[in-house]
Amino acid sequence: MWYRPVLLLACLALAVGASWSRSPTDANLSAHQAEELFAATERALVFMLRNYDALNLDGVLGVRVLQGVYDQLLAAYGPDLPRRMVEKMEQLQKLANLVGTLGTVTAAIKTPFYFSRASFLLNAKLWRFILPTRHFETLPTTDMNSIFTNDNISEVLSDHCLLEFTQHDSHPHCAISRECFVNMNADNHTSYSLTHQILYYLVGIGARCDLQLIDLAGAESHVESVEQKMAQFCAKIDSEARTLAKNDFPKEARDLFMEQVGMCGVAGFTQIARPEWLDRIVTWQNPHSGCYHRFRGENFDPENFNPLRYGNYRKRSESWMRGGKSAEEACFSHRTAVALIALAAFARRLAEQLVPPLSLPP
């Protein structure tokens, strides 16, 4: 109904106008941006609901992460947030739960082998945690070529190391190998490999293996602490993201950019969720269908669509969803998923703009 967005916008305008100040140089999301944030999130979720039978595991993972973020934001900040904002977030949380439930069934039926190895990532309970708001050091931007130089964490290694957090076959829960820990904490990774180093920690924390991660960190001289390592990774990720922004967001790197914002934002580093970046992410969405599709003139690696290739979160066979009349307008499961995770990061930034955040002591 037409009056609901207007009322929500008015409510947010009052709340945002009275928000607490982060710092003189740290811009806040405007009331209009807050409205666009929730509208874009709803459009993407409705699109996925209509196309749940075409979702792959990537798509469902993005939905579950967003669902977990909203769940924890409502629990931590809900009593102090504007009522209409809470109602909208509750609506989106329920919608995400429905999409996640239906999409999980689709993933189990369409990709049974992969589902048998990675279904734990789609468990909503895995994402029911919130890390304190933290900050990373702002590094200089880098050059475009260096971003894609060391994107070399293999698909098999990534999936194997994530699986170590779970109990399966004779493997005990949280039995993390030093080999995986060292590989997933190497300092020379870039691009998607770098965001997956953050994903490694997020999954480990969600699986309640944080004590084991802390013990392993204490045994490695190059890992000061889990918190320090995540801050170090997100500082590098932010440097790459600002490099992409400085180069006007190359079409082939927008998927990566949204994953960068999403992963570090969910990890508590909401400084990466810059308000001006939200505007760009929203413009990449099809405003009618709600999907995130192939950009006009964008080049793709054909191997990304090879159904016989063992895949990971960036390269596994993409799921084409019905987002337009032509193949050029086909929607991508992974791209829409990372967009949802990025939007979830902005939702956290908005909530913490209105309510003092949960922060680590200096």
N, C-alpha and C positions, 0 to 999 in steps of 0.2 A: 504494500500500500504506500502511496506517495508520501504520506506525512511522516513515516517512520525515519527515513534518512534525514529529513529536515530536523526532526526532534533530536536525533542522535547527534547531528552536526552542531546544533545549538548547545546541547549538553556538553559536548567536547570543547566547544569554544569557551564556555565558562570555565571548565576544568583546566584546559591548557593555559588559559590566561592567568590562572592562579597557581600554576605549577611551580614546584621548587626549582631553584636554579642549579644546574650541573656545574657550570663554570662560565666565565665571561666569553670564552672562545668556543664553547660547545653549543651549537644551535639546537633548538628544540623542534620537534615535529609540530606543524601547525594543525589547527582543527580540520582544515580541508584535507591535509595529508592523512590524518587519522581516519577520516571518513573514507578516503580512497584506499587506505590499507585494508580496512575491513571489507569494503566492497570487492576489491580484487581477490581477497582470500575466499569470499563466498562464491564468486564467479568460478574460480578454479575448482573448488570443492563440488559445486553443482555440476560442472562439466565432468569431473571424474565420476560422480554418481551416475550420470547418464551413460557413461562409457565404462562402467566397472568391469564389464566382461572383456575389455581390452587392456586392462591394467596389467603391468608386469610387477615384479617384486620391487623394483626401484620406485615405482609410483606409490605403492602402498607404504613403503618405508617413509617417504616424505610426509604422507598423511599422518602416520603414527607419530613422527617427531613433532609435527605441529600440534597434534592432539595432546601429547605429553606436555609441551610448553604451555598451552592454554590451561591445562589441568593444574599445573603448578603455579602459574600466575594468578589464577583465581583463588587458589588455596592461600598463597602468600600475601596477595595484595587486594583480593576481592572486596573485603569489608571496607576498604578505604577508597575504592575506585567509584566513579560515578555510576549510579544504578543502571542507566541505559547502556553504558559501556559494558558492564557486567552481563547484562541480558544478551547483548550481541555476542560477547565472547562465549557465553554458555551455549547459545544457538550454534555457533561455529564449531564448538567442541563436540556437540552431539552429532552434527553433520559429519565431522571428521571421523567419529567413531563408527558411524554407519558405513561410510565409504571404506574405512579400513577393514571392517568385518567382511563386507562383500568382496573387496579386492583380495583379501587373504584367501578366500575360497577360490577365486579365479586363478591366483598364482599357484595354488596347490594343484589345481586340475591341469593347467596348461604347462607348467614347468615342474613336474614332480621331483626330478632329480635335484635341481637347484633348490627347490623348496625344502627338500629333506636336509640340506646343508645350511640354509640361511633363514629358515622360517622363524628362528628365535628373534630375529631383528624386527619382526612384525608383531611381536607381543607388546601390547600397549603398556604393560607393567614395566617393561625395560626402560621406557622413556619418562617414568614418573619420578623425576628428580629435578632439582634446580640448584645450580652452582652459584656461589656468591658472585656479585658483580666485581669484576677485576679490570685492570688496565694493563696494556702493554706499551712498551717503548715505541715511539713513532720512528721508523727507519726511513732512510732516503728511498725514493723509488728506484726501480731497477730498469733493465732494458728488456724489451719484448722477447728477444731471442732467448735470454737466460731463463725466462719463466718456463719454457717447454723443454729445457735441456735435460733436466734430471727427473722427469716424470716416469719413474722406472720401477715403482713397487709393482710386482707382478700380481695378476689377478688371483692366481693360486695362493700365493703367500698371504695376500690381504685377507682372503676368505678364511684361510687356515688359522691365521692369528686371531681373527675375531671369534672363530669357533672355539678357541681355547678357553674363552670365558664361560662356556656352557658345559653342562654335564651331558655327555653323549657316548653311547657305546660303553667302553670301559674307562673313558676319560672323566676324571673328577671335575666338579665345578671349581672354577678359578685356578686350575692347574696351568699357570702361565709359564711357558718356556723362556729361558734367558735368550734363546735365539730370536724368538719373536719380539721380545721386548727391545733387544738391541736393534734389530732391523727397523722396528717401528719408531725408534727414537734417533735414527741417523740424522745428522745435521745437513746433509747435502741434497735433500729432496726438494722438489718444486711442484707447482701446479696441482693436479689432482692427487698426486702422491702425498703432498704436504697436507691437503685437507683431510686425507684419509688417516694421517697421523693423529689429527684431532679426533676424527671419528673413532679411532682405536681407543682413545682415552674415554670418550663419551660412552661407548658400549661397555667398556670395562667398569666404569662407575655405575652405569645403569644395571649391570649384572651383579652389582654389590661385590666387586672384586677390588675395591679401592685399597684395602689393607695390603693385599698381595702386590698391587702396583707400587705402593709406597715402599714396601720391603725391597722390591727389585730396584727401584730408583736409588735407594740408599746404598745398594751394592755396586752401582755404576758411577765411576768418577766423573763422567761427563753429564750426569743427570743430577742436578742439585736437588730438585724436588719435582713432584708431579705438577704443582702449580707453576713453578718456574719454567718447566719445559713447555707446558701449554701456552704460557705467555710468550715464550720465545717463538714457538711455531706461529702463533697468531700475529705476532709482529711481522714475521716474514710474509704471511698470507696477506696482511694489510698492505705491505709494500707492493706486492704483486697486484692487488686489487686497485690500488691508486695508480699503478702503472697502466693498467687496462683503462682506467677512467681518463688518464691523461692522453691516451691514444684513442679517445672517443669510443671506447667499448667495441673492439673488433667483433664482428658477428660470430666468428668461430669461437670466441672466448667468453661470450655472455653466459653460457651454461656454467662454465668454471667460475665466473665472477659471482653468480648467485649462490653457488655452493660455498664459496669463500665467505661471503657475508653470513650465510646461514650457519655454517659450522661454528665459526667463532662467536657469533651472536648467541647461539644456544649454549656455548661453553661459558657464557657470562661476560664476554668482551664486547659489550654493546656499543662501544665507541666505533666499531667497524660499521655499524648500521647508521651511516650518515644520512640525514634527511634528504639531501639532494639526490642520493642514490635511489631512494625509494621512488622518486618521481620517474627515474629512468626504468626501473624494474616494472612499474605499472604500465608504462607505455609499450613494453615488449609483449604484453598480454593481448590476445585477441579480445576486444571489448564486447564482442557479441557472444562468442562461444565460451570464453573464459580460459581457453587453453594457451599454452606457450608452444609455438610451432617453429618450423624452419623459417629463418629470416630470408627475405628475398636476396638472392645472390650468394647465400651462404654455401661454403664448400663442406662436404662431408666425406669422411673416410668410409668407403663401402663396407669395410669389415665391421663397422659398428652395427650393421644390419644383417650380418651373417648369422643365421639361426643355429649353425653348427659350431660356432666359436664359443669356447668357455668364456663367460663374461664376468665383469665386475661392475661396480656402480657407475662407471663412466663409459664402458665399452661394450657391455653385454648387448645382445641383440635388442635394439630399440623396439618399443611397442608403438605402433602407429595408431592413433586414435582419430575418430571422425571429428575433425575440427573445421573443415571447410570443404569446398567443392572440388578441389584439386589436390594432387600429391604435394604441391608446394605449400598448401595450407594444412597438411597433415600435422597432428599434434604429437608431441613426444612425451612419453611417460616420465623419463628421467628429468627432462627440462621442466615440466610442470611440477615435479616433485621438489626439485631444488629451489624453484621459485617459492613454493609454499614454505620451505624451511627458512628462506630469506625473509619472507613476510612475517614468519613467527618471530624472527630476531627483532624486527621492527615493532612487533606487538609488545615484546618485552621492553624495548627501549621506551615505548609510549607509556607503559604501566609504571616504569621507574622514573619517568618524567613527572608523573602525577603523585607518586608515593616514594619516599626515600627508599633506595634499594637495599637489599641484603648484601652487605659488603664485607670483605675481609679486612681486618685491622691493618693499618699501614705497618 
